[in-house]
Amino acid sequence: MSTFWSIWITVITLIVIIGCAGLLYWCAKDKMGVEEGKSMGHSFDGIEELNTGLPKWWVGLFVFTIVGCVIYILLFPAFGGFGNGLLGWTSADQDIVSKQDSIERAATSNSQYQREVNKANELYAEVFKKLTHDEQGQYIAVEEVAKNPEAVKVGQRLFLQNCAQCHGSDAKGFTGFPNLTDNDWLYGGTGDIIKTTLMEGRNGVMPVGGLLTPEQLEGEGLQNLVSYVLSLSGRKVNAVEAQKGKELFGTCMGCHGADGSGMQALGAPNLTDNIWLYGGSRKAVEETIIHGRNGVMPAWKDILGEDKVHIIAAYVYSLSNPQ
């Protein structure tokens, strides 16, 4: 937390506490000039108003709350940038600014989160190893692990915890995030390749303009190219536009292939199957060509460890290869 926000929160908190204490003191003072318990001289519908002080239990609860706030502020890091309180407690390492910092700090961190993570890793490490290794201590093939119902269930839980934010709880993805339940794979769908994708991450780049020059896309150039690209998947388009667009597509063949079926070694999509990562409408394809795309799949090897990644890979493999 920055110094500005620490001061901001500190000032507001102290104003509220002091204000509540002052309000309580002011309300507890007898300012009516009438002895407590005596009539105030007012009567409404036969009900006489008496000079009655604040309920003792209410005042006591208010005092307890104020004192509790002060004690909490002293014991815990209520004001972010001004230390960790008398107990030295912290929920996270606030000075970590990169993934590498997080990795290096994990072994020595005393934060509550890291303590819980370390405890869980120690508790379940043998469970993960049993599901992923054979008797000789070697990794069981991802395809074989995918046949183990228990491993698939564990993989599903790990997937929901770490992958569902992008690919959805049903793994069917969203615009820009691949559907993992079909057989359309940008980099390949074998067990080893799925595991490599998870371990090392991916960075799929569609260059701006598809490497075509602005002059080539001027006028009807873009429209012709889009018509040809859409025709590759059997879409109905203007035949004349598609024929002209085929000439421009020659620049795209280096990644997508002469027939547009893609190249998994580069992560270049298959344009013939009518499955579109960023949308298959004419407008969406135009935007892809004009602005390019940059899809990033983060590397998980340092975050989850190989055993967990191996189990997730088996679960993902099972989605498109049901037993």
C-alpha positions in Angstrom: 0.0 0.0 0.0 1.3 3.4 -0.9 2.1 6.1 1.7 -0.8 8.2 0.4 -3.4 5.5 1.0 -1.9 4.6 4.3 -2.3 8.2 5.5 -5.8 8.4 3.9 -7.1 5.3 5.8 -5.3 6.3 9.0 -6.9 9.7 9.1 -10.4 8.4 8.3 -10.1 5.6 10.9 -8.9 8.0 13.7 -11.7 10.5 12.8 -14.3 7.9 13.1 -13.0 6.5 16.4 -12.5 9.9 18.0 -15.8 11.1 16.6 -17.7 8.1 18.1 -16.1 8.6 21.4 -16.9 12.3 21.5 -20.5 11.6 20.4 -20.9 9.1 23.2 -19.5 11.5 25.8 -21.7 14.3 24.6 -24.9 12.1 24.7 -24.1 10.8 28.1 -24.0 14.3 29.6 -27.3 15.5 31.2 -28.1 18.9 29.6 -31.8 19.1 30.4 -31.5 20.7 33.8 -34.0 18.2 35.2 -33.2 15.5 37.7 -32.8 12.1 36.1 -36.0 10.1 36.3 -38.2 13.2 36.7 -40.8 14.4 34.2 -39.8 16.7 31.4 -43.2 18.3 31.4 -44.2 16.7 28.1 -47.0 14.3 27.5 -48.1 12.6 24.2 -51.2 10.5 24.0 -51.1 10.0 27.8 -47.4 9.0 27.7 -45.2 11.2 29.8 -41.6 11.9 28.8 -39.0 11.4 31.5 -35.4 12.5 31.7 -33.8 9.1 31.2 -30.1 8.5 30.6 -28.7 6.2 27.9 -29.1 2.5 28.6 -26.0 1.2 30.5 -25.7 -1.9 28.3 -25.7 0.3 25.2 -23.1 2.6 26.6 -21.0 -0.4 27.7 -21.2 -2.0 24.2 -20.2 1.3 22.6 -17.2 1.7 24.9 -16.2 -2.0 24.3 -16.3 -1.4 20.5 -14.2 1.7 20.7 -11.6 0.1 23.0 -11.6 -3.0 20.7 -10.8 -0.9 17.7 -7.9 0.8 19.4 -6.5 -2.6 20.5 -6.9 -4.1 17.0 -5.1 -1.1 15.5 -2.2 -1.6 17.9 -1.9 -5.4 17.4 -2.5 -5.7 13.6 -1.2 -3.9 10.5 -4.3 -1.7 10.2 -2.5 1.1 8.6 -0.6 -0.7 5.8 2.5 1.3 5.3 3.1 2.0 9.0 4.4 -1.4 10.1 2.8 -4.8 10.9 1.5 -4.0 14.4 2.7 -5.3 17.7 2.1 -8.9 16.7 4.1 -8.5 13.5 1.3 -10.3 11.6 0.9 -10.0 7.8 -1.4 -11.7 5.4 0.9 -11.3 2.4 4.3 -10.0 1.4 3.4 -6.5 0.3 6.9 -5.7 -1.1 6.7 -8.5 -3.7 6.4 -6.9 -7.2 7.2 -9.8 -9.5 6.6 -13.5 -9.9 10.3 -14.1 -9.3 10.1 -12.2 -6.0 7.2 -14.4 -5.0 9.1 -17.6 -5.9 12.2 -16.6 -4.0 10.2 -15.4 -1.0 8.0 -18.5 -0.8 10.5 -20.6 1.1 11.1 -18.0 3.8 7.9 -16.0 3.9 6.1 -15.9 7.3 2.8 -14.6 5.8 -0.4 -16.4 6.8 -1.1 -17.3 3.2 2.4 -18.8 2.6 2.3 -20.7 5.8 -1.0 -22.3 4.8 0.3 -23.0 1.3 3.4 -24.7 2.7 1.3 -26.8 5.1 -1.0 -27.9 2.3 2.0 -28.8 0.1 3.5 -31.0 2.8 0.1 -32.6 3.5 -0.9 -33.4 -0.1 2.5 -33.9 -1.8 2.4 -37.6 -1.4 -1.2 -37.8 -2.7 -0.2 -36.0 -5.9 2.9 -38.1 -6.3 0.9 -41.3 -5.9 -1.4 -40.3 -8.7 1.3 -39.2 -11.1 4.2 -41.7 -10.5 4.7 -45.4 -11.0 6.4 -47.7 -8.6 9.8 -46.8 -10.2 9.2 -43.2 -9.5 8.7 -42.2 -13.1 5.8 -40.1 -14.4 2.9 -42.0 -15.7 1.8 -40.9 -19.2 -0.8 -38.2 -19.1 -3.1 -40.3 -21.2 -2.9 -43.1 -18.6 -3.5 -40.8 -15.6 -6.6 -39.5 -17.5 -8.0 -43.0 -17.1 -7.8 -42.8 -13.3 -11.2 -41.5 -12.0 -9.6 -40.3 -8.7 -6.8 -38.4 -10.6 -9.4 -36.8 -12.9 -11.4 -35.6 -9.9 -8.3 -34.1 -8.3 -7.4 -32.5 -11.6 -10.9 -31.0 -11.9 -10.5 -29.3 -8.5 -7.1 -27.9 -9.4 -8.5 -26.7 -12.7 -11.4 -24.9 -11.0 -9.0 -23.3 -8.6 -6.4 -22.1 -11.1 -7.7 -22.3 -14.7 -11.5 -21.6 -14.6 -11.0 -17.8 -14.5 -10.0 -17.9 -18.1 -11.4 -21.1 -19.6 -14.6 -21.2 -17.5 -15.8 -23.8 -15.0 -16.9 -26.0 -17.8 -13.6 -25.5 -19.7 -15.4 -24.3 -22.8 -13.6 -21.0 -22.8 -14.6 -17.5 -23.8 -13.7 -15.1 -26.6 -9.9 -15.1 -26.6 -9.6 -18.2 -24.3 -9.7 -21.6 -26.0 -12.4 -24.2 -25.6 -10.6 -27.2 -24.0 -13.5 -29.7 -24.5 -13.3 -30.0 -28.3 -10.5 -31.4 -30.5 -9.3 -28.1 -31.9 -5.9 -27.5 -30.5 -3.6 -24.6 -31.4 -0.4 -26.4 -30.3 -1.6 -30.0 -30.3 -3.7 -32.1 -28.0 -1.5 -35.0 -26.9 -0.8 -35.5 -23.2 2.8 -34.3 -23.5 1.9 -31.2 -25.5 -0.9 -30.2 -23.1 1.5 -30.6 -20.2 4.2 -28.6 -22.0 1.7 -25.8 -22.6 0.8 -25.7 -18.9 4.4 -26.0 -17.7 6.0 -23.5 -20.0 3.1 -21.3 -21.1 2.4 -20.0 -24.6 2.5 -16.7 -26.3 0.5 -16.7 -29.6 1.0 -13.7 -31.8 -1.0 -12.6 -34.8 1.0 -9.7 -36.3 -0.8 -6.4 -37.0 -2.0 -6.5 -40.6 -1.1 -10.2 -40.9 2.3 -9.0 -42.3 0.4 -7.4 -45.2 1.2 -3.8 -46.1 -1.3 -1.0 -45.5 -1.4 -0.5 -49.3 -2.5 -4.1 -49.8 -5.3 -3.7 -47.3 -6.5 -0.4 -48.7 -9.8 -0.1 -50.7 -11.3 -3.6 -51.2 -8.2 -5.4 -50.2 -9.2 -6.2 -46.6 -12.8 -7.1 -47.7 -11.4 -9.5 -50.3 -9.0 -11.2 -47.9 -11.7 -11.6 -45.2 -14.0 -13.2 -47.8 -11.4 -15.7 -48.8 -10.6 -16.5 -45.1 -14.3 -17.1 -44.4 -14.6 -19.2 -47.5 -12.0 -21.6 -46.2 -14.4 -22.9 -43.6 -17.3 -23.3 -46.1 -18.9 -19.9 -45.4 -21.0 -18.3 -48.2 -19.1 -15.3 -49.5 -18.8 -13.3 -52.7 -16.9 -15.6 -55.0 -15.2 -12.7 -56.9 -14.0 -11.2 -53.6 -12.7 -14.5 -52.4 -10.7 -15.1 -55.5 -9.0 -11.7 -55.2 -8.4 -12.3 -51.5 -6.7 -15.6 -52.3 -3.9 -13.7 -53.9 -3.4 -11.7 -50.7 -3.5 -14.8 -48.5 -0.2 -15.9 -50.0 1.5 -13.8 -47.3 -0.5 -15.7 -44.6 0.6 -19.1 -45.8 3.8 -19.0 -43.8 1.8 -19.5 -40.6 -1.6 -20.9 -41.6 -0.4 -23.1 -44.4 -1.3 -23.1 -48.1 -4.7 -24.7 -47.4 -5.3 -22.6 -44.3 -5.3 -25.6 -42.0 -2.9 -24.0 -39.6 0.4 -24.9 -38.1 0.5 -26.3 -34.5 4.3 -25.8 -34.2 3.6 -22.1 -34.3 0.2 -22.1 -32.7 -1.3 -20.7 -35.9 -5.1 -21.5 -36.0 -6.8 -23.8 -38.4 -9.0 -21.5 -40.6 -10.9 -24.3 -42.2 -12.8 -25.7 -39.3 -15.1 -22.7 -38.6 -13.8 -22.5 -35.0 -12.8 -19.0 -34.1 -10.9 -18.0 -31.0 -11.7 -14.3 -31.2 -15.0 -14.6 -33.1 -15.9 -15.7 -36.6 -18.0 -12.8 -37.7 -16.8 -10.7 -40.7 -16.2 -7.8 -38.3 -14.2 -9.9 -35.8 -12.0 -11.3 -38.5 -11.4 -7.8 -39.9 -10.3 -6.6 -36.4 -8.0 -9.6 -36.1 -6.3 -8.8 -39.3 -6.1 -5.0 -38.8 -5.0 -5.0 -35.1 -3.5 -8.4 -34.7 -3.8 -10.6 -31.6 -1.5 -11.4 -28.7 -2.7 -14.4 -26.6 -0.8 -15.3 -23.5 -1.0 -18.5 -21.5 1.0 -18.2 -18.3 3.6 -20.8 -17.3 2.5 -22.8 -14.2 5.5 -24.9 -13.4 6.9 -22.5 -10.8 3.4 -21.7 -9.4 1.9 -25.2 -9.0 4.8 -27.6 -9.5 5.1 -30.4 -12.0 3.0 -33.0 -10.1 -0.1 -30.7 -10.0 0.5 -29.7 -13.6 0.6 -33.3 -14.6 -2.7 -34.0 -13.0 -4.3 -30.9 -14.5 -3.0 -32.0 -17.9 -4.6 -35.4 -17.5 -7.9 -33.7 -16.6 -7.8 -31.4 -19.6 -6.9 -34.4 -21.9 -9.9 -36.3 -20.5 -12.3 -33.5 -21.5 -11.7 -34.0 -25.2 -10.9 -37.7 -24.9 -13.7 -39.2 -22.7 -13.2 -42.8 -21.7 
